[in-house]
Amino acid sequence: MTDLYQTIGTKLWTVFPRHADVFELYAQVYPQYSFCGSHWTVANTTHHFSKWEAPNEVLDEVMDLLQGLKQEAMIKGQLWTHCKITVCAQGGVRFQLVFFD
């Protein structure tokens, strides 16, 4: 499972706006479908990708990887549908998964 986290983080680094402080991806992952939204922050100001700069191919790949991550978690008896992935300019990637009992 660590490989999936690393792969997802690496993919998100490829779309990280070079002048941004933080990039955040919010995703909802369900068995039949999934969707996400993202934004980035510069000097405490939030920006959204325009339709010309939206990294759709990369985000589609990340969503596929999140489906795989969810399947691995389900095998271990953990159920989640929502996640937030934060990429910081200082080099960190943080995953927050919302687990259900």
All heavy atoms as an XYZ file, in Angstrom:
828
protein
N       0.827     -1.196      0.000
C       0.000      0.000      0.000
C       0.869      1.257      0.000
O       0.489      2.258     -0.566
C      -0.940     -0.021      1.204
C      -1.927      1.108      1.169
S      -3.439      1.032      2.136
C      -3.224     -0.134      3.380
N       2.046      1.166      0.598
C       2.946      2.319      0.614
C       3.286      2.763     -0.801
O       3.384      3.954     -1.070
C       4.229      1.986      1.393
O       3.862      1.600      2.713
C       5.159      3.167      1.460
N       3.420      1.807     -1.703
C       3.737      2.158     -3.085
C       2.650      3.021     -3.707
O       2.940      3.942     -4.460
C       3.934      0.898     -3.921
C       5.204      0.150     -3.550
O       6.116      0.782     -2.981
O       5.274     -1.055     -3.817
N       1.386      2.725     -3.412
C       0.289      3.534     -3.943
C       0.358      4.961     -3.406
O       0.155      5.912     -4.150
C      -1.067      2.909     -3.614
C      -1.510      1.779     -4.532
C      -2.800      1.156     -4.038
C      -1.679      2.275     -5.945
N       0.614      5.109     -2.115
C       0.749      6.452     -1.542
C       1.862      7.225     -2.245
O       1.695      8.384     -2.602
C       1.044      6.388     -0.038
C      -0.141      6.047      0.822
C      -0.247      4.814      1.440
C      -1.157      6.976      1.039
C      -1.331      4.504      2.254
C      -2.243      6.688      1.835
C      -2.325      5.444      2.449
O      -3.404      5.152      3.239
N       3.005      6.570     -2.428
C       4.136      7.230     -3.077
C       3.826      7.583     -4.527
O       4.159      8.672     -4.996
C       5.375      6.337     -3.005
C       5.936      6.209     -1.619
C       7.057      5.188     -1.529
O       7.238      4.351     -2.414
N       7.814      5.259     -0.448
N       3.166      6.683     -5.225
C       2.820      6.928     -6.620
C       1.844      8.092     -6.740
O       2.003      8.965     -7.594
C       2.221      5.661     -7.260
O       3.168      4.590     -7.154
C       1.884      5.896     -8.721
N       0.849      8.117     -5.874
C      -0.121      9.221     -5.881
C       0.575     10.542     -5.586
O       0.369     11.544     -6.262
C      -1.262      8.960     -4.878
C      -2.123      7.777     -5.353
C      -2.120     10.208     -4.681
C      -3.074      7.240     -4.311
N       1.429     10.555     -4.566
C       2.168     11.766     -4.226
C       3.038     12.254     -5.377
O       3.072     13.448     -5.689
N       3.706     11.329     -6.035
C       4.553     11.682     -7.181
C       3.729     12.272     -8.316
O       4.116     13.272     -8.926
C       5.327     10.442     -7.666
O       6.141      9.959     -6.594
C       6.198     10.779     -8.859
N       2.584     11.661     -8.599
C       1.705     12.180     -9.657
C       1.249     13.604     -9.326
O       1.224     14.479    -10.193
C       0.468     11.290     -9.835
C       0.759      9.932    -10.368
C       0.888      9.969    -11.855
C       1.108      8.564    -12.383
N       1.583      8.561    -13.728
N       0.870     13.833     -8.076
C       0.398     15.172     -7.701
C       1.515     16.209     -7.765
O       1.260     17.376     -8.058
C      -0.264     15.144     -6.322
C      -1.601     14.417     -6.284
C      -2.155     14.388     -4.862
C      -2.605     15.069     -7.232
N       2.758     15.796     -7.515
C       3.878     16.733     -7.649
C       4.016     17.225     -9.082
O       4.473     18.334     -9.324
C       5.196     16.105     -7.188
C       5.446     16.328     -5.740
C       5.417     15.403     -4.746
C       5.732     17.575     -5.103
N       5.665     15.999     -3.532
C       5.863     17.331     -3.720
C       5.885     18.886     -5.564
C       6.150     18.332     -2.803
C       6.173     19.884     -4.641
C       6.301     19.612     -3.293
N       3.601     16.413    -10.054
C       3.721     16.827    -11.444
C       2.753     17.949    -11.808
O       2.966     18.640    -12.803
C       3.509     15.651    -12.424
O       2.161     15.198    -12.357
C       4.472     14.516    -12.144
N       1.681     18.125    -11.023
C       0.715     19.195    -11.308
C       0.799     20.318    -10.284
O       0.022     21.269    -10.330
C      -0.740     18.657    -11.381
C      -0.883     17.675    -12.516
C      -1.188     18.063    -10.056
N       1.763     20.213     -9.367
C       1.909     21.240     -8.335
C       2.320     22.560     -8.982
O       3.366     22.625     -9.638
C       2.960     20.805     -7.324
C       3.070     21.704     -6.118
C       2.253     21.495     -5.030
C       3.977     22.744     -6.080
C       2.348     22.300     -3.904
C       4.075     23.567     -4.975
C       3.252     23.340     -3.875
N       1.505     23.614     -8.832
C       1.883     24.913     -9.408
C       3.199     25.393     -8.790
O       3.333     25.439     -7.567
C       0.712     25.823     -9.026
C      -0.434     24.885     -8.793
C       0.185     23.655     -8.204
N       4.158     25.714     -9.598
C       5.509     26.051     -9.125
C       5.550     27.218     -8.140
O       6.417     27.280     -7.288
C       6.422     26.356    -10.312
C       6.560     25.213    -11.267
C       7.312     24.066    -10.632
N       7.346     22.931    -11.552
C       7.057     21.688    -11.200
N       6.723     21.415     -9.976
N       7.112     20.711    -12.070
N       4.629     28.136     -8.251
C       4.636     29.302     -7.364
C       3.705     29.122     -6.164
O       3.566     30.023     -5.351
C       4.245     30.552     -8.154
C       2.934     30.400     -8.855
N       2.798     29.654     -9.997
C       1.712     30.884     -8.558
C       1.534     29.687    -10.389
N       0.862     30.427     -9.533
N       3.082     27.962     -6.015
C       2.112     27.728     -4.941
C       2.809     27.361     -3.636
O       3.940     26.882     -3.624
C       1.146     26.627     -5.338
N       2.101     27.603     -2.564
C       2.560     27.172     -1.240
C       2.003     25.792     -0.906
O       2.683     24.959     -0.337
C       2.102     28.168     -0.167
C       2.650     29.564     -0.399
O       3.837     29.675     -0.757
O       1.889     30.529     -0.241
N       0.724     25.584     -1.268
C       0.020     24.349     -0.941
C      -0.908     23.987     -2.093
O      -1.542     24.863     -2.682
C      -0.819     24.510      0.356
C      -1.653     23.275      0.636
C       0.068     24.827      1.540
N      -0.995     22.698     -2.406
C      -1.949     22.182     -3.380
C      -2.798     21.151     -2.648
O      -2.258     20.286     -1.944
C      -1.207     21.521     -4.545
C      -2.112     20.805     -5.517
C      -2.800     21.505     -6.487
C      -2.267     19.432     -5.457
C      -3.627     20.856     -7.394
C      -3.084     18.771     -6.351
C      -3.765     19.481     -7.315
N      -4.123     21.242     -2.767
C      -5.004     20.301     -2.089
C      -5.945     19.640     -3.089
O      -6.509     20.310     -3.957
C      -5.824     20.990     -1.005
C      -4.968     21.488      0.129
C      -5.751     22.219      1.197
O      -6.713     22.939      0.853
O      -5.391     22.064      2.370
N      -6.095     18.349     -2.941
C      -7.021     17.575     -3.753
C      -8.055     16.974     -2.814
O      -7.701     16.345     -1.816
C      -6.287     16.449     -4.481
C      -7.182     15.494     -5.266
C      -7.540     16.120     -6.606
C      -6.506     14.161     -5.465
N      -9.313     17.205     -3.101
C     -10.417     16.627     -2.351
C     -11.079     15.598     -3.257
O     -11.439     15.922     -4.389
C     -11.445     17.698     -1.969
C     -10.890     18.754     -1.062
C     -10.268     19.881     -1.582
C     -10.950     18.615      0.313
C      -9.739     20.858     -0.753
C     -10.426     19.583      1.152
C      -9.822     20.700      0.612
O      -9.299     21.663      1.437
N     -11.241     14.371     -2.766
C     -11.801     13.320     -3.609
C     -12.873     12.534     -2.861
O     -12.795     12.361     -1.647
C     -10.702     12.372     -4.059
N     -13.848     12.095     -3.616
C     -14.848     11.158     -3.131
C     -14.752      9.944     -4.040
O     -14.862     10.066     -5.261
C     -16.234     11.776     -3.161
C     -16.349     12.938     -2.185
C     -17.746     13.510     -2.135
O     -18.709     12.877     -2.526
N     -17.852     14.719     -1.630
N     -14.526      8.800     -3.440
C     -14.252      7.583     -4.188
C     -15.290      6.525     -3.817
O     -15.354      6.085     -2.677
C     -12.826      7.062     -3.884
C     -12.490      5.846     -4.711
C     -11.804      8.164     -4.106
N     -16.092      6.163     -4.789
C     -17.143      5.162     -4.600
C     -16.896      4.009     -5.570
O     -16.162      4.159     -6.551
C     -18.522      5.785     -4.860
C     -18.870      6.866     -3.864
C     -18.656      8.204     -4.164
C     -19.384      6.532     -2.615
C     -18.965      9.197     -3.244
C     -19.689      7.524     -1.691
C     -19.476      8.848     -2.014
O     -19.776      9.827     -1.098
N     -17.526      2.852     -5.350
C     -17.283      1.701     -6.232
C     -17.618      1.974     -7.699
O     -16.879      1.559     -8.591
C     -18.195      0.608     -5.674
C     -18.413      0.991     -4.258
C     -18.380      2.491     -4.229
N     -18.696      2.662     -7.979
C     -19.137      2.866     -9.351
C     -18.595      4.144     -9.996
O     -18.602      4.270    -11.216
C     -20.667      2.888     -9.420
C     -21.307      1.616     -8.914
C     -20.928      0.398     -9.724
O     -20.723      0.493    -10.930
N     -20.792     -0.746     -9.089
N     -18.190      5.106     -9.186
C     -17.714      6.372     -9.726
C     -16.871      7.091     -8.677
O     -16.875      6.731     -7.511
C     -18.884      7.262    -10.160
C     -19.729      7.758     -9.011
C     -19.498      9.001     -8.433
C     -20.759      6.976     -8.499
C     -20.256      9.440     -7.375
C     -21.525      7.425     -7.441
C     -21.277      8.652     -6.878
O     -22.022      9.094     -5.820
N     -16.166      8.101     -9.115
C     -15.402      8.945     -8.200
C     -15.248     10.317     -8.842
O     -15.384     10.471    -10.041
C     -14.036      8.327     -7.908
O     -13.310      8.113     -9.080
N     -15.012     11.305     -8.014
C     -14.789     12.646     -8.520
C     -13.918     13.413     -7.549
O     -13.746     13.007     -6.398
C     -16.110     13.384     -8.791
C     -17.035     13.457     -7.613
C     -17.025     14.543     -6.765
C     -17.938     12.433     -7.361
C     -17.892     14.611     -5.686
C     -18.808     12.503     -6.288
C     -18.786     13.590     -5.443
N     -13.334     14.508     -8.039
C     -12.440     15.280     -7.182
C     -12.496     16.751     -7.550
O     -12.978     17.129     -8.607
C     -11.014     14.760     -7.283
S     -10.225     15.042     -8.870
N     -11.983     17.539     -6.660
C     -11.794     18.960     -6.872
C     -10.431     19.323     -6.314
O      -9.899     18.621     -5.454
N      -9.862     20.377     -6.806
C      -8.543     20.765     -6.307
C      -8.413     22.280     -6.321
O      -9.127     22.969     -7.040
C      -7.430     20.138     -7.158
O      -7.508     20.599     -8.483
N      -7.519     22.748     -5.489
C      -7.164     24.161     -5.505
C      -5.752     24.302     -4.958
O      -5.193     23.371     -4.401
C      -8.176     25.012     -4.728
C      -8.182     24.733     -3.260
N      -9.104     23.910     -2.670
C      -7.383     25.169     -2.258
C      -8.885     23.856     -1.373
N      -7.841     24.609     -1.100
N      -5.193     25.479     -5.143
C      -3.863     25.752     -4.634
C      -3.847     27.127     -4.001
O      -4.685     27.967     -4.280
C      -2.794     25.596     -5.705
C      -3.106     26.190     -7.042
C      -3.857     25.628     -8.034
C      -2.684     27.455     -7.548
N      -3.918     26.464     -9.113
C      -3.211     27.594     -8.845
C      -1.910     28.487     -7.024
C      -2.983     28.719     -9.626
C      -1.684     29.593     -7.814
C      -2.215     29.701     -9.096
N      -2.905     27.311     -3.114
C      -2.835     28.532     -2.322
C      -1.473     29.200     -2.500
O      -0.442     28.542     -2.468
C      -3.057     28.211     -0.832
O      -4.286     27.501     -0.693
C      -3.110     29.466      0.006
N      -1.520     30.506     -2.707
C      -0.315     31.332     -2.748
C      -0.555     32.487     -1.790
O      -1.534     33.220     -1.924
C      -0.035     31.880     -4.167
C       1.179     32.801     -4.159
C       0.148     30.753     -5.160
N       0.324     32.645     -0.816
C       0.230     33.743      0.144
C      -1.192     33.872      0.701
O      -1.783     34.946      0.702
C       0.690     35.047     -0.474
N      -1.728     32.749      1.167
C      -3.062     32.685      1.792
C      -4.210     33.056      0.860
O      -5.289     33.393      1.308
C      -3.110     33.535      3.061
C      -2.189     32.993      4.123
O      -2.056     31.783      4.273
N      -1.540     33.874      4.858
N      -4.000     33.041     -0.448
C      -5.058     33.291     -1.414
C      -5.301     32.003     -2.198
O      -4.372     31.431     -2.764
C      -4.666     34.421     -2.388
O      -4.374     35.595     -1.622
C      -5.776     34.716     -3.368
N      -6.556     31.561     -2.245
C      -6.904     30.311     -2.910
C      -7.181     30.538     -4.389
O      -7.839     31.505     -4.762
C      -8.143     29.683     -2.240
O      -7.836     29.431     -0.865
C      -8.544     28.381     -2.910
N      -6.670     29.635     -5.219
C      -6.858     29.689     -6.658
C      -7.367     28.332     -7.145
O      -7.024     27.298     -6.584
C      -5.531     29.998     -7.372
C      -4.897     31.255     -6.913
N      -5.194     32.476     -7.458
C      -3.978     31.480     -5.937
C      -4.476     33.407     -6.846
N      -3.734     32.834     -5.925
N      -8.139     28.347     -8.206
C      -8.618     27.123     -8.830
C      -8.049     27.058    -10.235
O      -7.801     28.085    -10.864
C     -10.149     27.098     -8.872
C     -10.754     27.128     -7.509
N     -10.928     26.009     -6.744
C     -11.204     28.157     -6.750
C     -11.461     26.336     -5.585
N     -11.640     27.627     -5.563
N      -7.844     25.852    -10.723
C      -7.339     25.699    -12.085
C      -8.386     26.183    -13.074
O      -9.569     25.911    -12.920
C      -7.027     24.230    -12.387
C      -5.764     23.746    -11.743
C      -5.816     22.917    -10.638
C      -4.533     24.108    -12.249
C      -4.651     22.458    -10.038
C      -3.359     23.654    -11.666
C      -3.431     22.827    -10.559
N      -7.951     26.884    -14.089
C      -8.861     27.228    -15.176
C      -8.989     26.010    -16.076
O      -8.207     25.065    -15.970
C      -8.326     28.407    -15.983
O      -7.230     27.991    -16.761
N      -9.948     26.029    -16.983
C     -10.128     24.857    -17.843
C      -8.922     24.619    -18.750
O      -8.719     23.523    -19.236
C     -11.405     24.989    -18.667
C     -11.403     26.100    -19.676
C     -12.726     26.126    -20.427
C     -12.709     27.216    -21.480
N     -13.954     27.243    -22.251
N      -8.099     25.616    -18.961
C      -6.926     25.450    -19.821
C      -5.748     24.834    -19.082
O      -4.892     24.244    -19.684
C      -6.508     26.784    -20.424
C      -7.592     27.326    -21.281
C      -7.880     26.943    -22.573
C      -8.559     28.297    -20.931
N      -8.979     27.638    -23.025
C      -9.407     28.483    -22.041
C      -8.803     29.040    -19.788
C     -10.474     29.376    -22.025
C      -9.858     29.923    -19.772
C     -10.683     30.086    -20.892
N      -5.693     25.010    -17.787
C      -4.543     24.480    -17.069
C      -4.894     23.318    -16.154
O      -4.041     22.812    -15.453
C      -3.866     25.591    -16.257
C      -4.746     26.231    -15.224
C      -4.094     27.425    -14.536
O      -2.983     27.819    -14.908
O      -4.711     27.948    -13.620
N      -6.131     22.877    -16.176
C      -6.535     21.755    -15.337
C      -5.812     20.484    -15.787
O      -5.843     20.133    -16.954
C      -8.042     21.561    -15.401
N      -5.160     19.809    -14.868
C      -4.382     18.611    -15.208
C      -5.265     17.364    -15.232
O      -5.096     16.452    -14.437
C      -3.364     18.564    -14.073
C      -4.105     19.173    -12.908
C      -4.982     20.238    -13.497
N      -6.225     17.303    -16.146
C      -7.217     16.230    -16.142
C      -6.608     14.842    -16.259
O      -7.045     13.920    -15.571
C      -8.238     16.447    -17.266
C      -9.157     17.602    -16.954
O      -9.445     17.876    -15.799
N      -9.608     18.279    -17.987
N      -5.631     14.641    -17.116
C      -5.047     13.314    -17.279
C      -4.414     12.828    -15.980
O      -4.596     11.684    -15.581
C      -4.010     13.307    -18.396
C      -4.604     13.378    -19.783
C      -3.530     13.326    -20.856
O      -2.365     13.001    -20.550
O      -3.869     13.617    -22.008
N      -3.669     13.697    -15.330
C      -3.010     13.323    -14.083
C      -4.059     13.068    -13.002
O      -3.971     12.084    -12.265
C      -2.000     14.399    -13.639
C      -1.462     14.102    -12.252
C      -0.869     14.504    -14.639
N      -5.051     13.933    -12.906
C      -6.081     13.744    -11.884
C      -6.871     12.465    -12.139
O      -7.243     11.770    -11.193
C      -6.999     14.957    -11.812
C      -6.332     16.244    -11.322
C      -7.343     17.375    -11.241
C      -5.654     16.047     -9.972
N      -7.119     12.128    -13.389
C      -7.785     10.858    -13.701
C      -6.939      9.676    -13.236
O      -7.458      8.708    -12.670
C      -8.058     10.740    -15.196
C      -9.174     11.657    -15.676
O      -9.935     12.192    -14.825
O      -9.283     11.851    -16.909
N      -5.630      9.752    -13.462
C      -4.735      8.691    -13.000
C      -4.740      8.592    -11.483
O      -4.762      7.493    -10.927
C      -3.308      8.945    -13.489
C      -3.107      8.765    -14.970
C      -1.685      9.079    -15.387
O      -0.747      8.634    -14.694
O      -1.510      9.778    -16.401
N      -4.723      9.742    -10.813
C      -4.754      9.750     -9.349
C      -6.053      9.128     -8.847
O      -6.044      8.337     -7.893
C      -4.564     11.186     -8.799
C      -4.909     11.266     -7.314
C      -3.141     11.659     -9.040
N      -7.164      9.441     -9.495
C      -8.442      8.873     -9.069
C      -8.437      7.352     -9.247
O      -8.949      6.624     -8.399
C      -9.603      9.516     -9.818
C      -9.774     10.997     -9.511
S      -9.889     11.390     -7.743
C     -11.461     10.646     -7.347
N      -7.839      6.855    -10.317
C      -7.716      5.405    -10.507
C      -6.861      4.786     -9.403
O      -7.179      3.718     -8.867
C      -7.107      5.080    -11.870
C      -8.056      5.357    -13.025
O      -9.285      5.480    -12.792
O      -7.562      5.456    -14.175
N      -5.779      5.461     -9.052
C      -4.923      4.974     -7.974
C      -5.647      4.995     -6.632
O      -5.483      4.093     -5.810
C      -3.636      5.803     -7.903
C      -2.688      5.633     -9.081
C      -1.622      6.732     -9.062
C      -2.039      4.257     -9.059
N      -6.465      6.023     -6.410
C      -7.252      6.077     -5.178
C      -8.260      4.937     -5.114
O      -8.530      4.395     -4.034
C      -7.960      7.430     -5.043
C      -7.066      8.604     -4.661
C      -7.846      9.914     -4.718
C      -6.490      8.400     -3.259
N      -8.816      4.544     -6.259
C      -9.702      3.369     -6.288
C      -8.934      2.131     -5.811
O      -9.441      1.328     -5.036
C     -10.265      3.129     -7.694
C     -11.372      4.050     -8.088
C     -12.708      3.726     -7.415
O     -12.851      2.824     -6.604
N     -13.705      4.518     -7.772
N      -7.697      1.988     -6.268
C      -6.864      0.871     -5.832
C      -6.554      0.939     -4.355
O      -6.580     -0.076     -3.644
N      -6.258      2.132     -3.867
C      -5.979      2.326     -2.444
C      -7.201      1.967     -1.611
O      -7.099      1.317     -0.576
C      -5.561      3.783     -2.200
C      -5.048      4.147     -0.825
C      -3.765      3.407     -0.510
C      -4.824      5.647     -0.736
N      -8.369      2.364     -2.096
C      -9.605      2.045     -1.383
C      -9.835      0.541     -1.348
O     -10.237     -0.005     -0.324
C     -10.789      2.743     -2.042
C     -12.077      2.489     -1.311
C     -13.216      3.239     -1.904
C     -14.444      2.911     -1.076
N     -15.612      3.580     -1.523
N      -9.580     -0.144     -2.458
C      -9.762     -1.599     -2.493
C      -8.838     -2.293     -1.503
O      -9.243     -3.237     -0.825
C      -9.525     -2.131     -3.914
C     -10.554     -1.681     -4.915
C     -11.971     -2.045     -4.500
O     -12.240     -3.154     -4.052
N     -12.877     -1.093     -4.623
N      -7.599     -1.833     -1.392
C      -6.669     -2.415     -0.423
C      -7.145     -2.192      1.000
O      -7.037     -3.067      1.847
C      -5.262     -1.844     -0.615
C      -4.563     -2.371     -1.835
C      -3.099     -1.988     -1.884
O      -2.519     -1.607     -0.854
O      -2.534     -2.071     -2.986
N      -7.696     -1.007      1.268
C      -8.204     -0.714      2.605
C      -9.414     -1.600      2.922
O      -9.561     -2.086      4.043
C      -8.582      0.762      2.724
N     -10.268     -1.824      1.922
C     -11.454     -2.653      2.136
C     -11.066     -4.089      2.469
O     -11.711     -4.740      3.288
C     -12.362     -2.601      0.909
C     -13.079     -1.273      0.770
S     -14.082     -1.166     -0.737
C     -15.261     -2.471     -0.459
N      -9.999     -4.583      1.866
C      -9.513     -5.931      2.157
C      -9.137     -6.034      3.627
O      -9.334     -7.060      4.261
C      -8.332     -6.294      1.239
C      -8.835     -6.462     -0.201
C      -7.607     -7.544      1.717
C      -7.734     -6.584     -1.240
N      -8.626     -4.956      4.176
C      -8.233     -4.924      5.588
C      -9.400     -4.561      6.503
O      -9.222     -4.348      7.692
C      -7.092     -3.926      5.787
C      -5.821     -4.342      5.087
C      -4.720     -3.336      5.331
C      -3.459     -3.804      4.634
N      -2.355     -2.874      4.837
N     -10.610     -4.442      5.938
C     -11.788     -4.146      6.756
C     -11.998     -2.673      7.049
O     -12.786     -2.319      7.914
N     -11.297     -1.806      6.337
C     -11.449     -0.370      6.531
C     -12.264      0.195      5.380
O     -12.010     -0.128      4.225
C     -10.081      0.317      6.576
C      -9.186     -0.201      7.676
C      -7.768      0.315      7.529
O      -7.242      0.381      6.426
N      -7.154      0.672      8.635
N     -13.245      1.028      5.704
C     -14.086      1.607      4.669
C     -13.951      3.126      4.691
O     -14.098      3.746      5.741
C     -15.550      1.210      4.893
C     -16.560      1.775      3.901
C     -16.265      1.259      2.496
C     -17.963      1.405      4.315
N     -13.640      3.692      3.543
C     -13.585      5.150      3.427
C     -14.094      5.543      2.044
O     -14.025      4.780      1.091
C     -12.176      5.701      3.661
C     -11.130      5.227      2.692
C     -10.343      4.120      2.791
C     -10.757      5.860      1.455
N      -9.514      4.023      1.707
C      -9.752      5.068      0.859
C     -11.172      7.012      0.794
C      -9.155      5.402     -0.353
C     -10.580      7.319     -0.424
C      -9.573      6.525     -0.968
N     -14.635      6.753      1.947
C     -15.096      7.271      0.658
C     -14.531      8.650      0.360
O     -14.452      9.037     -0.784
C     -16.641      7.367      0.590
O     -17.102      8.151      1.688
C     -17.274      5.987      0.623
N     -14.135      9.392      1.388
C     -13.669     10.764      1.205
C     -12.203     10.874      1.612
O     -11.780     10.255      2.585
C     -14.474     11.734      2.075
C     -15.910     11.836      1.672
N     -16.784     10.788      1.752
C     -16.612     12.872      1.189
C     -17.967     11.169      1.337
N     -17.895     12.433      0.984
N     -11.464     11.666      0.862
C     -10.078     11.909      1.249
C      -9.648     13.311      0.825
O     -10.247     13.923     -0.048
C      -9.142     10.862      0.669
S      -8.832     10.998     -1.084
N      -8.619     13.759      1.495
C      -7.989     15.036      1.177
C      -6.492     14.762      1.121
O      -5.929     14.140      2.021
C      -8.292     16.071      2.262
C      -7.561     17.376      2.092
C      -7.874     18.303      3.263
C      -7.009     19.516      3.295
N      -7.259     20.321      4.502
N      -5.875     15.195      0.038
C      -4.428     15.035     -0.103
C      -3.825     16.426     -0.208
O      -4.223     17.227     -1.047
C      -4.071     14.207     -1.353
C      -4.803     12.867     -1.325
C      -2.560     14.012     -1.431
C      -4.689     12.092     -2.606
N      -2.888     16.717      0.669
C      -2.241     18.018      0.717
C      -0.781     17.875      0.318
O      -0.061     17.042      0.866
C      -2.334     18.614      2.142
O      -3.701     18.638      2.553
C      -1.749     20.007      2.192
N      -0.382     18.682     -0.656
C       1.014     18.712     -1.100
C       1.557     20.089     -0.753
O       0.989     21.103     -1.142
C       1.122     18.462     -2.625
C       2.570     18.474     -3.067
C       0.436     17.165     -3.017
N       2.657     20.127     -0.002
C       3.241     21.401      0.431
C       4.519     21.695     -0.343
O       5.264     20.778     -0.704
C       3.566     21.349      1.920
S       2.135     21.126      2.959
N       4.763     22.952     -0.559
C       5.953     23.381     -1.309
C       7.243     22.930     -0.628
O       8.251     22.719     -1.286
C       5.942     24.903     -1.474
N       7.205     22.745      0.674
C       8.392     22.323      1.403
C       8.725     20.856      1.186
O       9.726     20.364      1.682
C       8.235     22.579      2.908
C       8.183     24.034      3.289
C       6.797     24.631      3.058
O       5.808     23.936      2.897
N       6.738     25.954      3.027
N       7.849     20.133      0.462
C       8.179     18.756      0.119
C       7.336     17.685      0.771
O       7.628     16.514      0.602
N       6.306     18.042      1.477
C       5.500     17.024      2.130
C       4.211     16.718      1.390
O       3.657     17.568      0.705
N       3.750     15.471      1.539
C       2.449     15.045      1.024
C       1.728     14.376      2.182
O       2.276     13.472      2.832
C       2.597     14.046     -0.154
C       1.235     13.578     -0.631
C       3.379     14.667     -1.298
N       0.502     14.837      2.449
C      -0.268     14.294      3.576
C      -1.611     13.773      3.071
O      -2.312     14.466      2.338
C      -0.478     15.355      4.652
C      -1.166     14.813      5.896
C      -1.272     15.836      7.008
N      -2.209     16.868      6.588
C      -2.054     18.161      6.807
N      -0.998     18.597      7.446
N      -2.946     19.032      6.415
N      -1.955     12.568      3.486
C      -3.230     11.957      3.144
C      -4.140     11.976      4.361
O      -3.704     11.611      5.458
C      -3.032     10.492      2.729
C      -2.383     10.316      1.397
C      -1.016     10.475      1.246
C      -3.135      9.961      0.289
C      -0.408     10.305      0.022
C      -2.542      9.786     -0.945
C      -1.166      9.972     -1.088
N      -5.374     12.396      4.169
C      -6.377     12.317      5.211
C      -7.564     11.532      4.635
O      -8.235     12.013      3.713
C      -6.834     13.706      5.650
C      -5.743     14.499      6.342
C      -6.189     15.910      6.636
O      -6.320     16.714      5.705
N      -6.446     16.196      7.899
N      -7.773     10.332      5.158
C      -8.856      9.488      4.723
C      -9.919      9.471      5.811
O      -9.601      9.386      6.987
C      -8.366      8.058      4.463
C      -7.183      7.922      3.501
C      -6.718      6.463      3.455
C      -7.557      8.393      2.117
N     -11.178      9.577      5.419
C     -12.286      9.553      6.388
C     -12.774      8.117      6.465
O     -13.387      7.602      5.513
C     -13.416     10.499      5.966
C     -14.567     10.428      6.949
C     -12.903     11.932      5.837
N     -12.482      7.444      7.582
C     -12.876      6.045      7.776
C     -14.219      5.976      8.490
O     -14.539      6.798      9.332
C     -11.821      5.299      8.601
C     -10.547      5.045      7.851
C      -9.463      5.898      7.981
C     -10.451      3.973      6.988
C      -8.294      5.670      7.288
C      -9.281      3.742      6.278
C      -8.197      4.586      6.431
N     -14.971      4.933      8.165
C     -16.263      4.688      8.783
C     -16.166      3.435      9.619
O     -15.454      2.492      9.266
C     -17.350      4.508      7.712
C     -17.505      5.721      6.860
C     -16.869      5.811      5.632
C     -18.274      6.792      7.285
C     -17.014      6.952      4.835
C     -18.406      7.929      6.515
C     -17.778      8.007      5.281
N     -16.875      3.406     10.739
C     -16.867      2.217     11.624
C     -17.803      1.154     11.098
O     -18.772      1.367     10.499
C     -17.281      2.604     13.041
C     -16.240      3.523     13.676
O     -15.069      3.417     13.319
O     -16.625      4.338     14.527
